[in-house]
């Protein structure tokens, strides 16, 4: 199903934010502020990021502000509506998510009018090829095959792996020495299992058929630790299903060979003007503190 949405002219950005519904909280999605409104980016001074908010930008690098006359009159974003908490439909049909709010902030920084159209995931690259959109913000992995059909902005979010233990665990770090002889749940056949076997060979690795089974094993004390996707684990820890059983142990693991290159905006190959404009806007959104606000709003239990 395809739906078109206005992402807003920057002067009307405050009208475009919605509320998360209570039913979503059980899944671990954060409660949105009553208004969900951020002050205009221009009104927010540079601010250091709070602890735990990732930074993917070299703030010492000064990017040139793009020439608006070289950009599309309207920047058309493509996304999907089934990837919470990044881009999804609320019960009332409103499109929301971290990706959507970030796109709004980028458009406000560029002073650009933007639209967004939801399409099936399988159609994203085809629609980009056929000029039905200018950019994709939907968690599209930058695999070698995809890079043959699309260029990418600089990444705006990583997909780290994390260890989780029960709340009362004495572990504060997760090194191979400290995890040795601990029982560790992991989803079978995943990159996370491969990583454990390569770098934590002394751990008691216990593969489970899916994430729900692995999480339940930790919650009930069947295992000492759980290793998996940090984003999914953060949402679980913040939701009702975890029953406040557990917490992150140690820091993030970010090896791209195992866990990917993170999230970035995809564009048609050779669209360098728009790519540079998006890179500029993403860095400015970070520098002004808007990125940190969005990250903390959507991920109250951060995954870094």
C-alpha positions as CSV (number, residue, x, y, z in Angstrom):
1,X,0.0,0.0,0.0
2,X,1.3,3.5,-0.9
3,X,0.5,6.6,1.0
4,X,1.7,10.1,0.6
5,X,2.4,12.5,3.5
6,X,3.7,16.0,3.7
7,X,6.7,16.2,5.9
8,X,6.1,19.9,6.3
9,X,7.6,23.1,5.3
10,X,10.1,24.1,8.0
11,X,7.8,27.0,9.1
12,X,5.0,24.5,9.8
13,X,7.1,21.8,11.4
14,X,5.3,22.0,14.8
15,X,2.1,20.8,13.2
16,X,3.6,17.6,12.0
17,X,4.4,15.8,15.3
18,X,2.1,13.2,16.7
19,X,1.5,11.2,19.9
20,X,2.5,7.7,20.5
21,X,-0.5,5.6,21.5
22,X,-0.6,3.8,24.9
23,X,-0.9,0.4,23.2
24,X,2.6,0.9,21.7
25,X,4.2,1.3,25.1
26,X,3.8,-2.4,25.8
27,X,6.1,-3.1,22.8
28,X,8.8,-0.9,24.3
29,X,8.1,2.2,22.2
30,X,8.7,5.4,24.1
31,X,6.0,7.8,25.3
32,X,6.1,10.9,23.1
33,X,5.9,14.3,24.8
34,X,2.4,15.8,24.9
35,X,3.2,18.2,22.0
36,X,6.1,16.4,20.5
37,X,7.3,19.8,19.3
38,X,10.9,20.8,19.0
39,X,11.9,24.5,18.9
40,X,13.0,25.5,15.4
41,X,16.5,24.3,14.8
42,X,17.8,27.9,14.3
43,X,16.6,28.8,17.9
44,X,18.7,26.0,19.5
45,X,22.4,26.8,20.2
46,X,25.1,24.2,19.9
47,X,24.9,21.8,22.8
48,X,27.0,18.9,23.9
49,X,25.3,15.5,23.6
50,X,24.1,13.9,26.8
51,X,26.0,10.8,27.8
52,X,24.9,7.7,25.8
53,X,23.9,9.6,22.7
54,X,26.1,8.4,19.8
55,X,28.0,10.8,17.6
56,X,28.8,9.9,14.0
57,X,30.0,13.4,12.9
58,X,33.4,15.1,13.0
59,X,32.3,18.5,14.5
60,X,35.7,20.0,13.6
61,X,34.9,19.5,9.9
62,X,33.1,22.6,8.5
63,X,30.8,21.6,5.7
64,X,29.7,24.2,3.1
65,X,26.1,25.2,3.3
66,X,24.4,23.9,0.1
67,X,23.0,26.2,-2.6
68,X,19.3,25.8,-2.3
69,X,18.9,26.6,-6.0
70,X,20.7,23.4,-6.8
71,X,18.3,21.2,-4.8
72,X,14.9,19.9,-5.8
73,X,12.0,22.3,-5.3
74,X,10.5,19.5,-3.1
75,X,12.6,16.7,-1.7
76,X,10.6,13.5,-2.0
77,X,11.5,10.9,0.7
78,X,10.5,7.2,0.3
79,X,10.0,5.0,3.3
80,X,8.0,2.1,4.7
81,X,5.3,2.0,7.4
82,X,6.2,-1.2,9.2
83,X,9.6,-0.6,10.9
84,X,8.9,0.7,14.4
85,X,10.2,2.8,16.0
86,X,11.8,4.2,12.9
87,X,8.9,4.5,10.5
88,X,5.5,3.1,11.2
89,X,1.8,3.9,11.1
90,X,0.0,4.6,14.4
91,X,-3.5,3.3,15.0
92,X,-5.0,6.5,13.7
93,X,-3.1,6.2,10.4
94,X,-0.5,8.9,11.3
95,X,3.0,8.1,10.1
96,X,5.7,8.5,12.8
97,X,9.1,7.4,14.0
98,X,12.7,8.4,14.5
99,X,13.4,8.4,10.8
100,X,10.4,10.6,10.1
101,X,11.4,13.1,12.8
102,X,15.0,13.2,11.6
103,X,13.8,13.8,8.0
104,X,11.7,16.7,9.3
105,X,14.7,18.2,11.1
106,X,16.9,17.8,8.0
107,X,14.3,19.6,5.9
108,X,14.0,22.4,8.4
109,X,17.8,22.8,8.4
110,X,17.8,23.1,4.6
111,X,14.8,25.4,4.5
112,X,13.3,22.8,2.2
113,X,9.8,21.6,1.5
114,X,9.6,17.8,1.7
115,X,7.1,15.0,1.2
116,X,7.2,11.4,2.2
117,X,5.6,8.4,0.5
118,X,5.2,5.0,2.0
119,X,5.9,2.0,-0.3
120,X,6.5,-1.7,0.2
121,X,10.1,-2.4,1.2
122,X,10.7,-4.4,-1.9
123,X,9.8,-1.4,-4.1
124,X,12.0,1.2,-2.5
125,X,15.0,0.9,-4.9
126,X,12.7,0.4,-8.0
127,X,10.8,3.6,-7.1
128,X,14.1,5.4,-6.7
129,X,15.3,4.1,-10.0
130,X,12.1,5.3,-11.7
131,X,12.4,8.8,-10.2
132,X,9.4,8.4,-8.0
133,X,11.4,9.7,-5.1
134,X,14.7,11.5,-4.4
135,X,15.8,9.8,-1.2
136,X,15.1,6.7,0.9
137,X,15.0,6.9,4.7
138,X,13.8,3.4,5.7
139,X,16.7,1.4,7.2
140,X,17.9,0.2,3.9
141,X,21.2,-1.8,4.4
142,X,24.1,-0.5,2.4
143,X,25.1,-3.9,1.0
144,X,27.4,-4.2,-2.0
145,X,24.3,-5.1,-4.2
146,X,22.4,-2.1,-3.0
147,X,25.4,0.2,-3.5
148,X,25.3,-0.7,-7.2
149,X,21.9,1.0,-7.3
150,X,22.2,3.8,-4.8
151,X,24.6,6.2,-3.1
152,X,24.3,6.9,0.6
153,X,24.6,9.8,2.9
154,X,26.9,9.5,5.9
155,X,25.4,7.3,8.5
156,X,23.2,8.7,11.1
157,X,22.7,5.7,13.4
158,X,24.6,2.5,14.2
159,X,23.3,-1.0,14.9
160,X,25.5,-2.2,17.7
161,X,25.3,-5.5,19.6
162,X,25.0,-5.5,23.4
163,X,25.1,-7.9,26.3
164,X,22.2,-7.8,28.7
165,X,22.2,-9.3,32.2
166,X,19.7,-9.6,35.0
167,X,19.3,-6.4,37.1
168,X,21.2,-7.9,40.1
169,X,24.2,-9.1,38.2
170,X,27.6,-8.1,39.5
171,X,29.0,-7.8,36.0
172,X,29.8,-4.2,34.9
173,X,31.9,-5.0,31.8
174,X,31.6,-7.7,29.2
175,X,35.1,-8.7,28.2
176,X,36.0,-12.3,27.1
177,X,37.6,-12.9,30.5
178,X,34.6,-11.8,32.5
179,X,32.1,-13.6,30.2
180,X,34.1,-16.8,30.3
181,X,32.1,-19.7,31.8
182,X,28.9,-17.5,31.8
183,X,25.9,-19.0,30.0
184,X,24.9,-16.6,27.2
185,X,21.7,-16.8,25.2
186,X,21.8,-15.8,21.5
187,X,19.6,-16.3,18.5
188,X,20.8,-19.2,16.5
189,X,22.4,-18.7,13.1
190,X,22.8,-14.9,13.5
191,X,25.9,-12.7,13.2
192,X,25.6,-12.3,16.9
193,X,26.2,-16.0,17.4
194,X,29.1,-15.9,15.0
195,X,30.6,-13.0,16.9
196,X,30.3,-14.8,20.2
197,X,32.0,-17.9,18.8
198,X,34.8,-15.9,17.3
199,X,35.6,-13.6,20.2
200,X,34.0,-15.2,23.3
201,X,35.0,-18.8,22.9
202,X,35.1,-19.5,26.6
203,X,31.5,-18.4,27.1
204,X,28.7,-21.0,27.5
205,X,26.9,-20.1,24.3
206,X,23.3,-21.3,24.2
207,X,21.5,-20.7,20.8
208,X,17.8,-20.1,20.9
209,X,15.4,-20.3,17.9
210,X,14.3,-16.6,18.1
211,X,14.7,-13.4,20.0
212,X,11.6,-13.9,22.2
213,X,12.9,-17.3,23.4
214,X,16.4,-15.9,24.1
215,X,15.0,-13.0,26.1
216,X,12.7,-15.2,28.1
217,X,15.6,-17.4,29.0
218,X,17.4,-14.4,30.5
219,X,14.3,-13.1,32.2
220,X,13.6,-16.3,34.0
221,X,17.3,-16.9,35.0
222,X,17.9,-19.8,32.6
223,X,21.0,-18.1,31.4
224,X,23.4,-15.5,32.8
225,X,23.5,-13.1,29.9
226,X,21.9,-12.4,26.5
227,X,23.8,-11.1,23.4
228,X,21.9,-9.5,20.5
229,X,20.9,-6.5,18.6
230,X,21.2,-3.4,20.8
231,X,18.2,-1.6,19.3
232,X,15.8,-4.5,19.8
233,X,17.2,-5.1,23.3
234,X,16.7,-1.4,24.3
235,X,13.1,-1.5,23.2
236,X,12.6,-4.8,25.1
237,X,14.2,-3.4,28.3
238,X,11.9,-0.3,28.0
239,X,8.8,-2.3,27.5
240,X,6.4,-4.4,29.6
241,X,7.6,-7.8,28.3
242,X,10.9,-7.5,30.2
243,X,9.2,-7.0,33.5
244,X,12.1,-4.7,34.5
245,X,14.2,-7.8,34.8
246,X,17.4,-6.8,33.2
247,X,19.9,-4.1,32.2
248,X,22.7,-3.6,29.7
249,X,26.1,-5.0,30.7
250,X,29.3,-3.4,29.3
251,X,29.4,-1.2,26.2
252,X,28.4,-1.6,22.5
253,X,30.1,-3.8,19.9
254,X,30.2,-2.1,16.6
255,X,32.2,-4.3,14.2
256,X,30.7,-3.6,10.8
257,X,31.7,-7.0,9.4
258,X,29.2,-8.6,11.8
259,X,26.7,-5.8,12.6
260,X,26.5,-3.7,9.5
261,X,27.3,-0.1,8.7
262,X,24.3,1.4,10.3
263,X,21.5,3.6,8.9
264,X,22.0,6.2,6.2
265,X,19.8,7.9,3.6
266,X,19.9,6.3,0.1
267,X,19.9,8.4,-3.1
268,X,20.2,7.8,-6.8
269,X,23.8,7.3,-7.9
270,X,25.5,10.5,-8.8
271,X,23.1,12.8,-7.1
272,X,26.0,14.5,-5.3
273,X,24.3,17.9,-4.7
274,X,21.5,16.3,-2.7
275,X,23.9,13.9,-0.9
276,X,26.1,16.8,0.2
277,X,23.1,18.8,1.3
278,X,21.9,15.9,3.4
279,X,25.3,15.4,5.0
280,X,25.4,19.1,5.8
281,X,22.0,19.1,7.3
282,X,22.6,15.9,9.4
283,X,25.7,17.3,10.9
284,X,24.0,20.6,11.7
285,X,21.1,18.8,13.3
286,X,23.6,17.0,15.5
287,X,25.5,20.2,16.3
288,X,22.3,22.1,17.4
289,X,21.3,19.3,19.8
290,X,18.2,18.3,17.8
291,X,19.6,14.8,17.1
292,X,20.1,14.2,20.8
293,X,16.6,15.3,21.6
294,X,15.2,12.9,19.0
295,X,17.4,10.0,20.1
296,X,16.4,10.4,23.7
297,X,12.8,10.8,22.8
298,X,12.6,7.6,20.8
299,X,15.1,5.6,22.7
300,X,14.8,6.5,26.4
301,X,16.9,3.4,27.2
302,X,19.7,4.1,24.7
303,X,21.5,1.2,23.0
304,X,25.0,2.8,23.1
